[in-house]
Amino acid sequence: MILDHFDLHLEEGEILAIVGESGSGKSTLLRLIAGLEKPYSGSIVLNREVLSDDKNFLPPAERRIGLVFQDFALFPHLNVKDNIAFGLRKNNPQRVKELLSEMQLSNFEKKYPHQLSGGEQQRVALARALILNPNMLMLDEPFSNLDTMIRQSVRNFVKSLIREKNITSILVTHDLEDAKQLAGRIVVLREGHQQQIGTWEEITQTPANDYVKALFKLSL
């Protein structure tokens, strides 16, 4: 998917949601920002540091961007403590202990992923993403594998955590309720083109076009 004339600026601590149908370019955008794909043109800047432009390309490991994937991507052969500590270049048991406490996982450190519920696995994935104090957090469909019974409580936990740490975050989702509950602003994508950006109220009250109206199922 090619993103065409995409222009976006985030404020520090902002939570932004990227929504759109499958194939709209949501995951492509995430991968470009994270450095998992290299853009043909344009620039990506984070905290005044150029991550990518016509002359520069910073590898993913040097971007200080935390990633949480749809399937959580936990290592099945590592326990909770070791999954969280995986990205550390040197052993820092105190930092791991802090995150175990923050994520309410202190009693699970010796358990393995298959022994955890979906919500517990997601908290492990979040802890691993936060272990290096990232400048940005990116979440790719983070709630889609969760049971509907716990989805709301996990959303609330994630939102509270992000707000508390003031982490600039991008949420990629096809679920409009995720975007409504977590994000201050929402970007609507269609086939690589930005259709509209605004708050939930701005988009639902004044949709930019028929596509946005249909996506949000508005009858205006």
PEBEL-V877847 format. One record per residue. N is the residue number from 0. RES is the residue in one letter. PHI is phi as a letter, one per 40 degrees, with the letter a starting at -180 (* if undefined). OMEGA is omega in degrees with one decimal (999 if undefined). D_CENTER is the distance of its C-alpha to the mean C-alpha in Angstrom with 1 decimal. Layout:
N;RES;PHI;OMEGA;D_CENTER
N;RES;PHI;OMEGA;D_CENTER
This chain:
0;M;*;178.9;19.2
1;I;c;173.6;20.3
2;L;c;-172.7;18.5
3;D;b;177.0;21.6
4;H;f;179.5;22.0
5;F;c;-176.6;18.4
6;D;b;-174.7;18.4
7;L;a;176.1;15.8
8;H;b;178.5;16.0
9;L;b;172.6;13.7
10;E;c;177.9;15.5
11;E;d;178.7;14.8
12;G;g;-178.5;13.0
13;E;c;170.9;11.9
14;I;b;-178.6;9.1
15;L;b;176.4;9.0
16;A;b;173.5;8.5
17;I;b;-177.9;9.6
18;V;b;179.5;12.1
19;G;i;179.8;15.0
20;E;c;175.9;17.1
21;S;d;-178.8;16.8
22;G;g;-178.2;17.7
23;S;c;-179.8;16.7
24;G;h;-177.4;14.7
25;K;d;-177.7;11.1
26;S;c;176.0;10.3
27;T;c;178.9;12.9
28;L;c;179.0;11.3
29;L;d;-177.5;8.1
30;R;c;177.5;10.9
31;L;c;-179.9;13.1
32;I;c;-178.8;11.1
33;A;c;-178.8;10.4
34;G;g;178.4;14.1
35;L;c;172.0;14.2
36;E;b;-178.6;16.3
37;K;b;-179.6;18.8
38;P;c;177.5;19.5
39;Y;c;-178.7;23.1
40;S;a;-179.4;23.3
41;G;g;-178.2;21.7
42;S;b;175.7;20.0
43;I;b;-176.1;16.6
44;V;b;178.4;17.2
45;L;b;-178.4;15.2
46;N;f;177.8;17.5
47;R;g;176.6;20.5
48;E;c;179.5;19.9
49;V;c;176.7;20.2
50;L;c;-178.1;17.6
51;S;a;169.5;19.3
52;D;a;-176.8;22.3
53;D;c;-176.0;25.6
54;K;b;-173.1;26.8
55;N;b;173.1;23.9
56;F;a;-178.6;21.1
57;L;c;-179.8;19.4
58;P;c;-178.0;18.5
59;P;d;-176.4;15.0
60;A;c;-178.0;16.4
61;E;b;-174.5;17.6
62;R;c;-178.4;14.6
63;R;f;175.7;13.3
64;I;b;177.9;9.7
65;G;c;-177.2;8.0
66;L;b;172.0;6.2
67;V;b;-175.2;5.9
68;F;c;-178.0;7.7
69;Q;d;-178.2;9.5
70;D;c;178.5;12.6
71;F;g;173.8;11.4
72;A;f;176.1;13.6
73;L;c;178.5;15.9
74;F;c;-173.3;19.2
75;P;c;-177.4;21.9
76;H;c;178.9;24.7
77;L;b;175.9;23.1
78;N;c;-175.2;23.3
79;V;d;-178.6;20.6
80;K;d;-177.0;21.9
81;D;c;173.7;21.9
82;N;c;-178.9;18.5
83;I;c;-175.4;17.1
84;A;c;-169.8;19.6
85;F;d;-175.0;19.1
86;G;c;-178.7;17.5
87;L;c;178.6;20.2
88;R;c;173.8;23.0
89;K;b;-174.5;25.5
90;N;c;179.1;26.0
91;N;a;-174.8;24.8
92;P;d;-179.8;25.7
93;Q;c;178.3;25.5
94;R;c;178.0;21.8
95;V;c;179.5;21.1
96;K;c;178.6;23.3
97;E;c;-178.6;21.6
98;L;c;175.2;18.2
99;L;d;179.3;20.0
100;S;c;-179.0;21.6
101;E;c;-177.9;18.6
102;M;c;179.5;16.8
103;Q;f;-177.6;20.2
104;L;b;-174.4;20.7
105;S;d;-178.6;23.9
106;N;c;-175.7;26.0
107;F;b;-168.5;23.9
108;E;c;-178.2;23.9
109;K;c;179.1;26.4
110;K;c;179.7;25.1
111;Y;b;-175.0;23.5
112;P;d;-176.9;20.5
113;H;c;179.1;23.0
114;Q;c;-175.9;24.5
115;L;b;172.6;21.4
116;S;c;178.6;20.2
117;G;c;179.0;16.9
118;G;c;178.1;15.8
119;E;c;177.1;17.2
120;Q;c;-179.5;15.5
121;Q;c;178.2;12.0
122;R;c;175.0;13.2
123;V;c;179.3;14.5
124;A;c;177.1;11.3
125;L;c;179.4;9.7
126;A;c;178.8;13.0
127;R;c;179.1;13.1
128;A;c;-175.5;9.9
129;L;c;-171.4;11.7
130;I;c;-177.6;15.1
131;L;b;179.6;15.6
132;N;f;-174.8;14.6
133;P;c;174.6;12.0
134;N;c;179.1;12.3
135;M;a;176.3;8.7
136;L;b;179.2;5.5
137;M;b;-175.9;2.6
138;L;b;-177.2;1.7
139;D;b;-178.6;5.0
140;E;f;-168.9;7.6
141;P;c;-175.7;7.2
142;F;b;-171.7;10.5
143;S;c;-179.6;12.6
144;N;c;-177.3;14.6
145;L;c;175.8;15.5
146;D;c;-177.7;19.0
147;T;c;-179.2;19.5
148;M;c;-176.6;21.5
149;I;b;-173.6;18.8
150;R;d;-178.1;15.8
151;Q;c;-179.2;16.7
152;S;c;178.6;17.3
153;V;c;174.9;14.0
154;R;d;-178.4;12.2
155;N;c;179.5;14.7
156;F;c;-178.4;14.2
157;V;c;-179.4;10.4
158;K;c;179.4;11.4
159;S;c;-180.0;14.4
160;L;c;-178.8;12.9
161;I;c;179.3;10.6
162;R;c;-178.7;13.8
163;E;c;-177.5;16.0
164;K;c;178.8;14.6
165;N;f;-178.2;14.0
166;I;c;172.8;10.8
167;T;c;-170.8;9.7
168;S;b;173.5;6.1
169;I;b;178.8;4.7
170;L;b;175.3;4.1
171;V;c;-175.8;6.1
172;T;a;170.3;8.9
173;H;b;-177.7;12.7
174;D;c;-176.2;13.4
175;L;c;178.8;14.7
176;E;c;174.6;15.2
177;D;d;-178.6;11.5
178;A;c;-179.2;11.4
179;K;c;-174.3;14.7
180;Q;c;-170.8;14.1
181;L;b;-165.2;11.0
182;A;c;171.9;11.0
183;G;c;176.0;13.9
184;R;b;-177.9;13.9
185;I;b;172.8;13.2
186;V;b;177.1;13.7
187;V;b;179.3;15.8
188;L;b;172.8;16.2
189;R;a;177.8;19.2
190;E;f;176.6;20.4
191;G;g;-179.0;18.6
192;H;b;178.1;20.0
193;Q;c;-178.4;18.5
194;Q;c;-178.4;20.5
195;Q;a;172.2;19.6
196;I;b;-179.6;17.4
197;G;i;175.7;18.2
198;T;c;177.0;17.8
199;W;d;-178.5;18.2
200;E;c;-179.5;21.9
201;E;c;-177.4;22.4
202;I;c;-177.0;21.1
203;T;c;-179.5;22.9
204;Q;c;-179.7;26.0
205;T;b;179.2;26.4
206;P;c;-173.6;24.6
207;A;c;-176.8;25.1
208;N;a;-177.4;26.6
209;D;c;179.2;27.5
210;Y;c;179.5;24.4
211;V;c;179.4;22.2
212;K;d;-179.3;24.9
213;A;c;-179.9;24.9
214;L;c;-179.9;21.2
215;F;c;178.2;21.2
216;K;f;-177.8;24.6
217;L;c;175.5;26.4
218;S;b;-175.4;30.2
219;L;b;999;31.1
